[in-house]
Structure formats: structure tokens, C-alpha cells
Amino acid sequence: MNNRLWIWQQPDWPRFSWQAETLAPLLRACAQAQGRLLGMLGAVGADTEVQSSLDAMLQNIVTSSAIEGEQLNVGSVRSSLARRLGLNEEGRTTSRSEGLAQLLLDATGGLHEPLDEQRLFTWHRWLFPGDDPLLARPLRVGALRGEEPMQVVSGRIDQPTVHFEAPPRTVLEAQLAEFLAWFNSSYSDASLDPFLRAGIAHFWFVTLHPFDDGNGRLTRAVTDMALAQSEQQVIRFYAMSASILDDRAGYYRILELSQKGGLDITAWLQWFLETLLKSLQQALVRIDRVLAKARFWQAHRSQALSAEQIKVLNRLLDGGERGFEGGISAAQYQAVAKVSKATATRHLSDLLEKGCIERLPGGGRSTRYRIAP
């Protein structure tokens, strides 16, 4: 055991404190980004809204598992989510993908239902279905962990470094009951900022580490539920797990540091809010692209375009790594559209004439094109 007290050994655990003035700017920024996002969603059509939500939830599930080092079958998870969202997408599903989809949709879709021990047990069973070949070792599925110490360690077997130790099994039931009572009562606590509530819930639950395995993923499901409650929004449009994965090392570092500190969790909440803000900002960029794409096709609805031209224009409108943010060349058009060099040149000239694209500075083989403003 580390000579320093773990946070749950502090005399006043779990009476957390934080420096409000330090967190105030981040809370304002998160609230503004959330307000902009919810406002922009009003301009998105129903079909586009569901598709955008599917993409965000898929990203959330896949990246939450990736944080734990697990690579999921993306196609299976997408098919499981699509079926539950009423989208007609073909694809094979597995008990694993079905359980993960069910877990996220219950956490966010059942935002008005209380979180209790039995609901957590159900989530755990969905996370580890009985026929899952990934269960390399016996787990207590749908039940609290056993009597052995729950430690997160690294290094040599004979000289391990203990990064974190959870409360012992003897006090786990009482401490989990206290967490659940707080989580359900704080839902309607107007004096507690909802973003702070989500950050506290994340830290408190992961500290308890109530199960043999899957604690990180269930922690992030609890966080998703808290964020859905803060927005009163069942459909999700951002994936906080993706932003956590982007700073995975920082995530574990701040959790470990906070486990060994006092009950002032300002540093943890600051990291949490910065990561949440990044998630919201990324969602704003995606939704802005969706709206820009809708405006573009509305403006050019009367244009006669080939299937190849439409395919390339959609790639340009989607942006991102696959969207040729620096513009597209004739050679790239040829590769994406799968047409000859002459056809690519003719298609680009036609799109220029119709005002769909514009030529970027430069000439010759380096000439590139982008969507016209």
C-alpha cells in the first residue's frame, strides 16, 4: 500500500471540493458551445439528425473500448445501432455489438429513469455477454467484484507499481449505494452545475471500480447519462470518449494524480471540462458541415450532374481527412470517381461552369479545386 492515503481513505470522503473561480471560464465556454450545438440542431432535418446521431454514438462506443485497448468490429456495432434507430442498414451483428448498442441507448435514452444497482448489473451483462469469446478469464458478470484487492498496476510482477487501489469489498456496497443516491438526487439539484455533476460522477464511479472488469466503459456510460440529463436530449451528437482517447495518457495521468491527492478535485474537473469542450467544438464543426452540405445541394438542386460528380462533391463537402480539405486535383478526381483523365477534366470544367467549385491559386498539374462559397 502506498504510504500516502488514497482519496477514498480521506476522513471526509466523498465530500469533494473545487475552486469555482478556476473552473468558471471553462463552464461558460462549455455552456456556450452546448447552446450553439442544440440551436444548430433545430436547422437539421430529421433524417440527417438521426444519421448524425448514429455516427456520434458509433464513435462513442468504438473509442470507449479503444481506451481500454479493445478494437471492435465497427460494422457490427453500426448495424446494431442502426437497427435500434430505425435505419435500414444491412450488416451482421454479434452479441457483443448488440450489448454495447443496448448499453449506450439505455444510458442516454433512459435518462429520466433512476440509476440503481440492478441497472448497473444489467449494463455489465450487456458489456460481457455470456457467449463472448473475448472473455479470456472468468468474470463475475452482473455482480460486484470479489474480495481480492482491486488494483491497477504496471511494471515487473515481483516489483509492481500500484497506480491506483479501489476501496475494499467490505465497504463497496455501502459506498456504491451512497454514489447512486447522490447521482439520482443531484439530477434535480439546481445549485450544482450539470457539467460539474458529470465530472464528479465520472471520477467518483471510477474510484469505486465496482466490477471485476469493464469499469472504465461503465464509468463513461454513467457520464453519458449525466450529460444527456443535462441537455434533456436523448439523441447524442458528440462523443466524449473520442476526445478522451485523443489524450488517453493524460486521462490516466490525471486520474492517478487525483486518486493520490486530497478531496479538492479542481485539477480533475479542469481536465474533464477541457475535454468536454473539445468534444462539443468538434461536434459543432461536424454539424456546420452538415448544414453547409444541405445549403449547397439546395442551391444546386436544379443542376444536372452525373453520379460521379455528385460523389466527388459529397466527398469535398464532408471535409475531414477524406474530404480533400486542401482541394482536389484532376488526378484525385479521376481516382475517386473512377473515370478516365479526359472525363475527369471534362467533369471539373463542367462543375466550374455551374458554379459548384472554384479553382484555387496555382496552375498546371498542381491545379486544385474546392467547393465554391
C-alpha positions in Angstrom: 0.0 0.0 0.0 1.2 3.5 -0.8 2.2 5.4 2.3 0.1 8.3 1.1 -3.7 7.9 1.6 -5.8 7.1 -1.4 -8.6 9.7 -1.8 -11.2 7.3 -0.5 -9.3 7.0 2.7 -9.6 10.7 3.4 -11.7 11.3 6.6 -14.3 13.4 4.7 -14.6 11.2 1.6 -16.6 11.7 -0.6 -17.1 15.4 0.2 -15.4 16.8 -2.8 -14.4 20.4 -3.2 -13.2 22.5 -6.1 -12.1 26.1 -6.9 -15.1 27.7 -8.6 -13.3 30.7 -9.9 -10.7 28.5 -11.7 -13.5 26.5 -13.4 -15.9 29.3 -14.2 -14.4 30.2 -17.7 -14.5 26.6 -18.8 -18.0 26.2 -17.6 -19.1 29.3 -19.5 -17.3 28.0 -22.7 -19.0 24.6 -22.4 -22.4 26.1 -21.9 -22.0 28.4 -24.9 -20.8 25.5 -27.1 -23.7 23.3 -25.9 -26.2 26.1 -26.6 -24.9 26.7 -30.1 -24.9 22.9 -30.8 -28.5 22.5 -29.6 -29.6 25.6 -31.5 -28.0 24.4 -34.8 -29.7 21.0 -34.5 -33.0 22.8 -35.0 -32.0 23.5 -38.6 -31.1 19.9 -39.3 -33.7 17.7 -41.0 -35.0 14.6 -39.1 -33.2 12.1 -41.4 -29.9 14.0 -41.1 -30.3 14.3 -37.3 -30.7 10.5 -36.9 -27.7 9.8 -39.2 -25.5 12.3 -37.4 -26.6 10.8 -34.0 -25.7 7.3 -35.3 -22.2 8.5 -36.3 -21.6 10.1 -32.9 -22.9 7.1 -30.9 -20.8 4.7 -33.1 -17.7 6.9 -32.4 -18.5 6.9 -28.7 -18.8 3.1 -28.4 -15.8 2.3 -30.5 -13.5 4.9 -28.9 -14.6 3.9 -25.3 -13.5 0.4 -26.0 -10.3 1.6 -27.7 -9.4 3.5 -24.5 -9.2 0.0 -22.8 -7.2 -1.4 -25.7 -10.1 -3.3 -27.4 -10.7 -3.0 -31.1 -14.3 -3.5 -32.0 -15.9 -4.6 -35.3 -17.2 -1.2 -36.4 -19.6 -2.7 -39.0 -21.3 -4.9 -36.4 -21.7 -2.0 -33.9 -23.1 0.3 -36.6 -25.6 -2.3 -37.7 -26.8 -2.8 -34.1 -27.2 0.9 -33.6 -28.9 1.5 -36.9 -31.5 -1.2 -36.2 -32.4 0.4 -32.9 -32.6 3.9 -34.5 -34.9 2.6 -37.2 -32.4 3.0 -40.1 -32.4 0.4 -42.9 -28.8 -0.6 -43.0 -27.6 -4.1 -43.9 -24.9 -5.8 -41.8 -24.2 -8.6 -39.4 -24.5 -8.1 -35.7 -23.0 -10.0 -32.8 -24.0 -10.4 -29.2 -21.1 -8.1 -28.3 -22.3 -5.3 -30.7 -25.9 -5.8 -29.6 -25.0 -5.4 -25.9 -22.8 -2.3 -26.5 -25.6 -0.6 -28.5 -28.2 -1.5 -25.9 -26.0 -0.1 -23.1 -25.4 3.3 -24.7 -29.0 3.7 -25.8 -30.3 2.7 -22.3 -27.9 5.1 -20.6 -28.9 8.1 -22.8 -32.4 7.1 -23.8 -33.4 6.2 -20.3 -32.2 9.5 -18.9 -35.3 10.0 -16.7 -35.1 6.6 -15.1 -33.1 6.3 -11.8 -29.7 4.7 -11.8 -29.7 1.8 -9.4 -27.5 -1.3 -8.7 -29.7 -3.6 -10.8 -29.5 -1.3 -13.8 -25.7 -1.3 -13.4 -25.8 -5.1 -13.3 -27.8 -5.2 -16.5 -25.3 -2.8 -18.2 -22.5 -5.1 -17.1 -24.2 -8.2 -18.6 -24.6 -6.3 -21.8 -21.0 -5.4 -21.7 -20.0 -9.0 -21.3 -22.5 -11.3 -23.0 -22.2 -15.0 -22.0 -21.1 -16.2 -25.4 -18.4 -13.5 -25.8 -15.1 -15.2 -26.9 -13.2 -12.2 -25.6 -13.8 -13.3 -22.0 -10.3 -14.9 -21.6 -10.7 -15.2 -17.8 -13.7 -15.9 -15.6 -15.6 -12.8 -14.6 -18.3 -12.1 -12.1 -20.8 -10.7 -14.7 -23.7 -8.8 -13.4 -22.4 -8.8 -9.9 -20.0 -6.7 -7.8 -16.3 -7.7 -7.7 -14.9 -10.3 -5.2 -12.9 -10.0 -2.0 -9.4 -9.7 -3.6 -8.0 -6.1 -3.8 -8.8 -4.2 -6.9 -5.5 -2.6 -8.1 -4.3 -1.0 -11.3 -0.6 -1.9 -11.6 2.3 -1.9 -14.0 5.9 -2.9 -14.1 7.6 -6.2 -13.0 5.4 -8.9 -11.4 7.8 -9.1 -8.4 8.1 -5.3 -8.1 4.8 -3.8 -9.3 3.9 -0.2 -9.3 0.4 0.4 -7.9 -1.1 3.3 -9.7 -4.5 3.0 -8.0 -6.3 0.9 -5.5 -10.1 0.9 -5.1 -12.0 0.7 -1.8 -12.1 -2.8 -0.4 -15.1 -5.1 -1.0 -16.2 -4.8 2.7 -17.2 -1.1 2.1 -18.1 -1.3 -1.6 -21.8 -1.9 -1.3 -22.3 1.0 1.1 -20.2 3.3 -1.0 -21.9 2.4 -4.2 -25.3 3.0 -2.6 -24.1 6.4 -1.5 -22.9 7.2 -5.0 -26.2 6.1 -6.6 -28.3 8.1 -4.0 -26.2 11.2 -4.8 -26.4 10.7 -8.6 -30.2 10.4 -8.5 -30.8 13.3 -6.1 -28.3 15.6 -7.8 -30.2 15.3 -11.1 -32.6 17.9 -9.8 -30.1 20.0 -7.8 -30.2 23.4 -9.4 -27.2 24.6 -7.3 -24.9 22.1 -8.9 -23.7 22.9 -12.4 -24.6 19.9 -14.7 -21.2 19.8 -16.3 -19.6 19.6 -12.8 -22.1 16.9 -11.9 -21.0 14.8 -14.9 -17.3 15.3 -14.0 -17.9 14.4 -10.3 -19.9 11.3 -11.3 -17.1 10.1 -13.6 -14.4 10.5 -11.0 -16.5 9.0 -8.1 -17.6 5.9 -10.0 -14.2 5.1 -11.5 -12.8 5.5 -8.0 -15.2 2.8 -6.7 -14.3 0.4 -9.5 -17.2 -1.8 -8.5 -16.8 -4.6 -11.1 -14.1 -7.2 -12.0 -13.8 -5.6 -15.4 -15.4 -3.0 -17.6 -15.2 -0.2 -15.0 -13.9 2.3 -17.5 -16.6 1.7 -20.0 -19.3 1.8 -17.4 -17.9 5.0 -16.0 -18.1 6.6 -19.4 -21.7 5.3 -19.8 -22.6 6.9 -16.4 -21.0 10.1 -17.7 -23.0 10.0 -21.0 -26.2 9.6 -18.9 -25.3 12.6 -16.8 -24.6 14.7 -19.9 -27.9 13.5 -21.6 -29.7 14.6 -18.4 -28.1 18.0 -18.5 -29.3 18.6 -22.1 -32.6 16.7 -21.8 -31.6 15.3 -25.1 -31.8 11.6 -25.9 -30.1 11.8 -29.2 -26.3 12.3 -28.9 -24.3 14.5 -31.3 -20.9 14.4 -29.7 -18.6 11.6 -28.4 -16.7 12.5 -25.3 -14.9 9.1 -25.4 -13.3 10.1 -28.6 -11.7 13.2 -27.0 -10.6 11.1 -24.0 -9.0 8.7 -26.4 -7.1 11.6 -28.1 -5.5 12.3 -24.7 -5.5 8.7 -23.3 -2.2 9.2 -21.5 -3.4 12.5 -20.0 -6.6 10.8 -18.9 -4.9 8.1 -16.9 -2.3 10.5 -15.6 -4.9 13.0 -14.1 -7.0 10.1 -12.7 -3.9 8.6 -10.9 -2.8 12.0 -9.7 -6.3 12.8 -8.3 -6.5 9.4 -6.6 -3.4 10.2 -4.6 -4.5 13.8 -3.7 -6.9 15.4 -1.3 -10.7 16.0 -1.8 -10.1 19.1 -3.9 -10.6 17.7 -7.4 -10.2 21.0 -9.3 -7.4 19.6 -11.4 -9.5 16.6 -12.5 -12.6 18.8 -13.2 -10.4 21.2 -15.3 -9.2 18.3 -17.4 -12.7 16.9 -17.7 -14.2 20.3 -18.8 -11.4 20.9 -21.3 -12.0 17.5 -22.8 -15.8 18.0 -22.9 -15.3 21.4 -24.6 -13.2 19.8 -27.2 -15.9 17.2 -27.9 -18.6 20.0 -28.2 -16.4 22.0 -30.6 -15.7 19.0 -32.8 -19.5 18.4 -32.9 -20.1 22.0 -33.9 -17.7 21.6 -36.9 -19.5 18.4 -38.0 -23.0 19.9 -37.7 -21.8 23.0 -39.5 -20.6 20.8 -42.4 -23.9 19.0 -42.4 -25.8 22.3 -42.7 -23.4 23.7 -45.3 -23.9 20.5 -47.3 -27.7 20.9 -47.1 -27.4 24.5 -48.3 -25.1 23.6 -51.1 -27.5 20.9 -52.5 -30.5 23.2 -52.1 -28.7 25.9 -54.1 -27.7 23.4 -56.9 -30.9 21.3 -56.8 -31.7 22.2 -60.5 -28.2 21.3 -61.8 -27.9 18.2 -64.0 -24.9 16.4 -62.5 -23.5 12.9 -63.1 -23.3 10.3 -60.4 -19.5 10.7 -60.4 -19.7 14.4 -60.0 -22.2 14.0 -57.1 -19.9 11.5 -55.4 -16.8 13.8 -55.6 -18.8 16.9 -54.4 -20.1 15.0 -51.4 -16.5 14.0 -50.5 -15.5 17.6 -50.7 -18.5 18.7 -48.6 -17.9 16.1 -45.9 -14.4 17.5 -45.2 -12.1 15.8 -42.8 -9.2 13.6 -43.8 -11.2 12.0 -46.6 -12.6 15.3 -47.8 -9.6 16.9 -49.5 -9.6 20.0 -47.3 -6.7 21.4 -49.4 -8.8 21.0 -52.6 -8.9 18.2 -55.1 -6.7 17.8 -58.2 -7.8 16.3 -61.6 -5.8 13.1 -60.8 -7.6 12.8 -57.4 -10.9 13.3 -59.1 -10.0 10.6 -61.6 -9.2 8.2 -58.7 -12.3 8.9 -56.6 -14.7 8.9 -59.5 -13.0 6.0 -61.3 -13.1 7.8 -64.7 -10.5 8.5 -67.4 -8.2 11.5 -67.3 -10.2 13.2 -70.1 -13.5 12.6 -68.3 -12.1 14.0 -65.1 -11.0 17.1 -66.9 -14.4 17.5 -68.6 -16.3 16.9 -65.3 -14.3 19.5 -63.5 -14.8 22.1 -66.2 -18.5 21.5 -66.1 -18.6 21.9 -62.4 -16.7 25.2 -62.7 -19.2 26.5 -65.2 -22.1 25.6 -63.0 -20.6 27.4 -60.0 -20.2 24.2 -57.9 -16.5 24.5 -57.5 -13.8 27.2 -57.8 -10.2 26.9 -58.9 -7.6 27.5 -56.2 -4.4 29.6 -57.0 -1.8 27.6 -58.9 -1.7 26.1 -62.3 -0.7 23.1 -64.4 -0.7 19.7 -62.8 -0.9 21.3 -59.3 -4.3 23.0 -60.0 -6.7 22.2 -57.3 -10.4 22.8 -56.8 -12.7 23.3 -53.8 -16.4 23.9 -53.2 -17.4 27.4 -54.3 -18.6 29.6 -51.4 
